[in-house]
Each structure stands twice: as structure tokens, then as C-alpha cells.
């Protein structure tokens, strides 16, 4: 009798399923970990996973804090949205205008484009220039064949990077096929950094929102022209219309005969610190108010609407940490703008002429200078009203049409100086309207969509030729007008002392 084979116990069926499930879970978990890790390393215009600029530290956004930016959303917005929205092999057809649409002449301040680019008129702009400029850039922007690529280097405070890039995308939509290939280094912080003395041997081409006479930094329209959601400031055309309506609620004679300023004095500004000391309506003819943005956000910005700040005959502009976006809103009121001797210049402020569309105020003996300006305006109401109106008219001519024209001409003239063919770096990602909106939160998306541009029916304004003598003449004229005001003020003080 042979031995019967041993009965081998069989594993329960559920155990096999458990093993398969565990293996599947492990693979899925590993895959999700890798994908999540990949997403956490992806740099986006929403600002997460980017260190703050070393030259201006501020709290960075971490990946973990952006709970609304899920892994799928980051990957989709960054790598898939543009490719699903457009055919990567097509380039936009050059926009054609009707022959009956003549080009207008650009405003005079457009001539400063030539002045800003003059440092590279002889040498051109090389890849060496770009490599050195990148050391101070927060982002690199490359436009090739009508497509926009961004290489994010450092985080920009708040949503500046997002709205600046949105502006460039709208420029491409406004003038399709017309914006040349170009490679730009851009910094999104306030203060210019390329000093003319330190970098005289090799000026660095770095775009930012402002400059000074002592810097090579190239001024470019700031992000708030497309909206500033953190402060509830809407896109420029909409905000200007509202401010102008608000300015008409009271006639000049009924506006309060005082100088008004509202802002944040705690930004490291000596001028604003001194300005706070002038808060006395009877002695200094000025009302100075602190702006608490956290409180304003809590109550829905009801106390900070710009259209409700035009009830004073005089509005004060004081620079903050550097230049301030508030300048255009102050000028828009139609009140007489009292501009405290600015050190910084944005792209349009070079068009301001003292005693024509604003009144210059000396930072020396600031309170006395403000009082003198208000007293002069109250003694010469028709002249003060006319100057205020000229400032508002200047802002009205600075429509988004002109903002896009300035961007177009600046980029076009800049591209002519580059002696290399722009090519997006391997670390850059293509950005399109769909991908940027994909990354925006609900409020950002609302502001961005409000500022959407469409192909222009008219060609860009005609840029005037370079005229360095004219620029020098404008500077001399401005300096003389400021000195005249200071002399008038000194003369009045002398008369009082006698």
C-alpha cells in the first residue's frame, strides 16, 4: 500500500486579495508620493516653493500652506493647460489694421524709452549682460513666436508676479504676431538695484516698476494696472472711472480746503514718518491718516475706496519704501496733487510738470511747505483747480491702450539691442492665459478676468525719435519750476519774519 500524498493546506482566498490590494496600495502610495513630491518642487506663479528675494526678504509661501493648490492642479496648470489650449506648432498671425486707421503720436513721456535704453545703444545687450542681470532678477521672461515662457527664480511679494505676467499675456493678445522675440530679466521688488556708479563698466538690463536718475533699472508698468486683489484695487480703467466719478460729487468750492493723505507710514520711509507730524488741520492745513490694511480687509475695504478720497482740494503723494503705486490714484482725483520731492520715477511720472499738473513740495520743513501749498491754493483757487484738473487729464490719457503701447514700444526697442537669438531656458515653463487663471484663487481670477484684453482695432501709437536735448530740457524745466516754488515759499517766510 502506497502512502497517499500529503494534503498541502491552501491559502485562504481573501489573503491573496489582501496581498494584491497591499501591493496595489503600496505602488499607488509610492506613485502619489512621487507625484506629490514632484508637484511640491514645481515653481508656479502662485508663489509657492519659491524663496523670497535675498535683497528683500519677506515670509515665503510654502507648499503645505497652499491647501487649495492640490497636486493635480499644480501639475495640470503648469504642464498641461497651455498645451491643451493651443497647438504648440502654431504661431499667431500678425494682426493687420485697416489702412484708414492712422497711428496717433505717442505721449511725450514715451521718449524716455530711448533714454532708459541708451546705456546699451552702442554695446548692445549680450548673453553676458543677461547672466549678470539674472543675479538680481526674480523672474526671466522669454517671448518667442508669440508664446511666453517664464523662468521663476525667486518669489515676488503678494501676487505681483502673477499680475505682471498676466499683463504681458494681454499685450500678446492685444497685438498678436507683433511683439518681437525677446529675453527679459525682471525684478518685482520696489527699489532699483543697478547703480550707475557701481555698474558703469557694464550696465545690467533689469526691468522693474521704477528707477532713479542714479540707476540703470528700466521702468515698466506695475502690476496694479491689472488689479491688486490684496488691497481690493481694481484694474486701472475701472478704478480711474470710479475715482473720476467720485471727484465730481463735490464742486471745487465745496471740497475741504485741506491737504489729505491716507497710507501706511510704517514702511521705512523718512518722508512718511515726517508727514505724520503734520497732522493738524488748523496749524498745518493737513489731515494725515494711517491705513490699517488688516482692518480694512476685515470690514471689506469700505473705508479705503479710492473714489471716496477726493473730497479734499489737495491730495498728498509721499513715497514709501520706494516708489508707490498710489501716485496714479492721487492724480486721478482732480484735486491739486502735492508731490513731496520724489526720488523714484515710474514709467509715466516723467511726464509730470510742476505747476502744470502738480505742485512740488519740499521735504525740508515739510509741514511748513504743505501749509504754504494749501495757503497758496486757497488764495489762488482758479489756478489750483486748473492744475488739479491737468493732473486728472494726464491720468485719463493714460488709458490701458497707452499702457499697452508703452509696453509694446519698450519691448520692441529693447529687442533691437539684443545681439543673440532669444531661446527659452530648459527650466522655463510656457505660460498662457488658461494656465495662469488655473493657478489663481477666486479673487485673483475675478480681477484677472476683468482686465482681459482683446485685439486692438487701432495700431500702436507712433513712437517719437530719440531726442536727448529734449529730455535734458524737460529736466531743466522741472528743476527750475521746483526752485521757483521753493523761492516763493522762502520769500513768504521772510516777509512774515519782518
SVG drawing of the C-alpha trace seen along z (x, -y; Angstrom):
<svg xmlns="http://www.w3.org/2000/svg" viewBox="-22 -144 56 146">
<polyline fill="none" stroke="black" stroke-width="0.4" points="0.0,0.0 1.5,-3.2 1.5,-6.3 -1.1,-8.9 0.3,-12.4 0.2,-14.9 -2.6,-17.4 -1.0,-20.9 -3.1,-23.5 -4.3,-26.2 -4.1,-29.9 -7.5,-31.4 -8.7,-33.3 -9.1,-36.6 -5.4,-36.5 -4.4,-36.6 -6.7,-39.6 -5.1,-41.3 -1.7,-40.8 -2.8,-42.2 -4.5,-45.1 -1.5,-45.8 0.8,-45.7 -1.5,-48.0 -1.8,-50.3 2.0,-50.4 2.5,-51.2 -0.2,-53.8 1.1,-55.4 4.6,-55.5 3.3,-56.9 1.3,-59.5 4.3,-60.4 6.5,-60.8 3.8,-62.9 3.2,-65.0 6.9,-65.4 7.2,-66.4 4.4,-68.9 5.9,-70.3 9.1,-71.0 7.3,-72.8 7.6,-76.5 4.5,-78.4 3.3,-82.0 1.1,-81.4 4.3,-81.8 4.7,-78.6 8.0,-76.7 10.0,-79.9 12.4,-81.6 11.9,-85.3 14.4,-87.5 17.7,-87.8 17.7,-91.6 14.2,-91.9 13.2,-89.2 9.5,-88.5 7.7,-85.4 7.6,-82.9 4.6,-80.8 5.2,-77.1 3.7,-74.2 1.9,-73.0 0.1,-76.3 -1.4,-76.3 -4.1,-73.8 -6.2,-74.9 -3.3,-74.1 -3.7,-70.3 -1.2,-68.2 -3.3,-67.6 -4.0,-71.3 -0.3,-72.3 0.7,-69.7 -2.2,-70.5 -1.8,-74.3 2.0,-74.1 2.4,-71.4 -0.9,-70.6 -3.1,-73.7 -1.2,-75.6 -0.7,-72.5 -4.4,-71.7 -5.4,-75.3 -3.3,-75.8 -1.5,-74.0 2.2,-74.1 3.2,-74.1 1.3,-77.3 2.3,-80.9 -0.2,-83.8 -0.9,-85.5 0.3,-89.1 -2.5,-91.5 -3.4,-93.7 -5.0,-97.1 -7.3,-98.8 -5.4,-101.4 -7.9,-104.1 -6.7,-103.7 -3.8,-106.2 -1.5,-105.8 -1.6,-108.5 1.6,-110.1 2.6,-108.7 2.6,-111.0 5.8,-112.9 6.9,-110.8 7.3,-107.8 10.5,-109.5 12.1,-108.3 12.1,-104.8 15.1,-105.9 16.8,-107.4 16.3,-104.3 17.8,-102.1 20.7,-104.5 23.3,-102.6 23.2,-99.7 22.8,-101.8 26.5,-101.2 27.4,-97.9 24.1,-96.1 22.8,-93.5 24.7,-90.2 24.2,-86.9 26.9,-88.1 24.7,-91.1 21.8,-88.7 23.7,-86.3 24.8,-89.2 21.4,-90.8 19.9,-87.4 21.7,-87.6 19.2,-90.4 16.1,-89.1 13.1,-87.4 11.9,-86.1 13.1,-85.7 10.6,-86.3 11.2,-85.0 8.8,-85.6 9.4,-83.5 6.9,-83.3 4.2,-84.9 4.4,-82.5 5.5,-83.5 7.9,-81.4 8.7,-82.2 11.7,-81.0 10.9,-81.7 13.9,-82.5 12.5,-84.0 9.1,-84.7 7.5,-88.1 5.6,-89.6 1.8,-89.0 0.5,-88.5 2.9,-90.8 4.5,-88.2 1.1,-86.7 -0.4,-90.1 2.8,-91.3 2.9,-88.1 -0.8,-88.5 -0.1,-92.0 2.4,-90.6 0.0,-87.9 -2.6,-90.6 -0.1,-92.5 0.4,-89.4 -3.4,-89.3 -3.7,-93.0 -1.1,-93.0 -1.0,-89.3 2.0,-88.5 3.5,-91.9 5.5,-91.6 9.1,-90.6 11.1,-87.7 12.7,-89.0 14.5,-87.9 13.9,-90.0 15.2,-89.9 12.6,-91.2 12.7,-92.1 9.4,-92.6 10.6,-94.5 10.4,-98.2 13.9,-99.6 16.2,-99.9 19.4,-98.0 21.7,-98.6 23.6,-101.7 25.1,-103.7 28.4,-104.3 28.9,-100.7 28.0,-99.2 29.2,-101.9 31.7,-99.5 28.8,-97.1 25.3,-98.3 22.9,-95.5 19.5,-95.4 17.0,-94.8 13.3,-95.6 11.3,-96.7 8.5,-99.1 10.6,-102.2 14.1,-103.7 16.0,-106.8 18.5,-109.1 21.2,-107.2 20.2,-103.7 20.1,-101.7 16.9,-99.8 14.4,-100.0 10.9,-101.1 7.9,-99.0 4.2,-99.4 3.4,-97.9 1.2,-95.0 -1.7,-97.1 -2.7,-98.3 -4.3,-94.8 -5.5,-94.9 -4.3,-94.5 -6.5,-92.0 -4.7,-92.2 -5.9,-95.8 -9.1,-95.4 -7.8,-97.9 -9.5,-97.1 -8.0,-97.1 -6.9,-100.6 -9.5,-101.6 -12.3,-100.6 -10.6,-102.2 -10.0,-105.5 -13.6,-105.8 -14.8,-105.3 -12.3,-107.8 -13.3,-110.4 -17.0,-110.0 -16.2,-110.3 -14.2,-113.5 -17.3,-115.1 -19.5,-114.6 -18.4,-117.9 -17.6,-121.2 -14.2,-122.7 -15.6,-125.4 -17.2,-122.7 -14.2,-120.5 -12.5,-120.7 -9.6,-123.3 -7.1,-121.0 -4.4,-118.6 -5.2,-114.9 -3.1,-111.8 -4.0,-108.2 -1.5,-105.4 0.9,-103.2 3.7,-105.3 5.5,-102.2 7.4,-101.2 10.8,-102.6 10.1,-106.0 11.6,-109.1 9.2,-111.3 6.1,-109.4 7.4,-109.4 7.9,-113.2 4.5,-113.6 2.7,-112.1 3.9,-115.1 2.0,-117.4 -1.4,-116.0 -3.1,-119.2 -5.9,-120.8 -5.6,-124.3 -1.8,-124.7 -0.6,-122.8 -3.8,-122.6 -3.3,-118.8 -5.2,-115.7 -2.9,-112.6 -4.5,-109.2 -2.9,-105.8 -4.1,-102.9 -4.6,-99.6 -4.9,-97.1 -5.7,-94.1 -8.7,-96.0 -9.7,-97.1 -9.7,-93.6 -11.8,-92.6 -14.6,-95.1 -14.5,-94.7 -12.4,-97.7 -15.3,-100.1 -13.1,-102.8 -10.4,-102.6 -12.3,-103.1 -10.2,-105.5 -13.3,-107.1 -14.3,-108.4 -11.0,-110.2 -11.5,-113.0 -13.4,-115.4 -10.3,-117.5 -8.9,-120.2 -5.4,-118.9 -4.0,-115.3 -0.5,-114.5 1.8,-112.0 4.6,-110.6 7.0,-107.9 7.0,-104.7 9.8,-102.2 10.5,-103.4 8.0,-104.5 4.3,-103.9 1.5,-102.8 -0.7,-105.4 0.6,-108.2 -1.7,-107.5 -4.8,-107.3 -3.9,-110.6 -3.5,-112.4 -6.8,-110.9 -8.8,-112.8 -8.6,-116.1 -7.5,-117.7 -4.3,-119.7 -1.6,-117.0 1.1,-117.9 4.0,-115.7 6.8,-115.6 10.0,-115.8 10.1,-112.2 13.4,-110.3 11.9,-107.5 10.3,-107.5 7.9,-105.1 7.3,-104.9 4.8,-107.8 5.8,-110.1 8.5,-111.6 5.5,-113.3 4.6,-115.3 5.4,-119.0 5.5,-121.1 2.9,-123.9 1.2,-122.4 -0.3,-119.2 1.0,-119.0 2.5,-121.2 6.0,-120.3 6.6,-120.2 10.0,-120.2 10.8,-117.5 12.8,-120.2 10.5,-121.8 7.8,-119.6 4.9,-120.8 5.6,-124.4 5.9,-123.5 2.5,-121.8 0.9,-124.7 2.4,-127.1 1.0,-125.0 -2.5,-124.9 -2.5,-128.6 -1.4,-129.4 -4.1,-127.2 -6.8,-128.8 -5.6,-132.2 -5.5,-131.2 -8.5,-128.8 -8.8,-129.0 -5.1,-128.3 -5.1,-125.4 -8.3,-123.9 -6.7,-124.1 -3.5,-122.4 -5.6,-119.6 -7.6,-119.2 -4.5,-118.9 -3.3,-116.1 -6.5,-114.2 -6.5,-114.8 -3.0,-113.3 -4.2,-110.2 -7.2,-110.0 -4.9,-109.9 -3.0,-107.1 -5.6,-104.6 -4.8,-100.9 -4.5,-101.5 -1.5,-103.7 -0.1,-101.3 0.0,-98.5 1.5,-100.9 4.3,-101.8 5.0,-98.1 5.0,-97.3 7.4,-100.1 9.7,-99.4 9.9,-95.7 10.3,-96.4 13.2,-98.9 14.8,-96.7 14.7,-93.6 16.6,-95.5 19.5,-95.8 19.9,-92.1 22.7,-90.5 21.5,-87.0 18.5,-84.9 16.1,-84.5 15.6,-80.9 13.6,-79.8 15.9,-78.1 15.1,-74.5 13.9,-75.5 11.2,-77.8 7.6,-76.9 5.2,-78.2 2.5,-80.4 -0.8,-81.2 -4.0,-82.8 -5.6,-79.5 -2.6,-78.2 -2.4,-81.4 -6.1,-81.5 -5.8,-77.9 -3.4,-78.8 -5.3,-81.9 -7.6,-81.8 -11.1,-83.0 -10.4,-86.7 -7.3,-86.8 -9.3,-85.2 -12.0,-87.8 -9.5,-90.7 -7.6,-89.0 -10.7,-88.3 -11.9,-91.9 -8.6,-93.0 -8.7,-90.7 -7.6,-92.4 -8.7,-91.9 -7.0,-92.5 -6.7,-96.3 -8.7,-97.9 -6.0,-100.6 -2.3,-100.3 0.1,-101.3 0.8,-105.0 3.8,-106.2 7.0,-106.4 8.9,-109.7 12.5,-109.5 15.2,-109.9 16.0,-113.5 18.4,-113.7 18.4,-117.5 14.6,-117.5 15.0,-115.2 17.6,-117.5 15.4,-120.5 12.5,-118.8 14.7,-118.0 15.9,-121.6 12.4,-123.0 11.2,-120.7 14.1,-121.7 13.6,-125.4 9.9,-125.2 10.6,-123.4 13.2,-126.1 10.7,-128.8 8.2,-127.3 10.8,-127.0 11.9,-130.6 8.2,-131.7 7.9,-129.9 11.2,-131.4 10.0,-134.8 6.8,-134.4 8.6,-133.3 10.9,-136.3 8.0,-138.7 6.4,-137.1 9.7,-137.5 9.8,-141.2"/>
</svg>
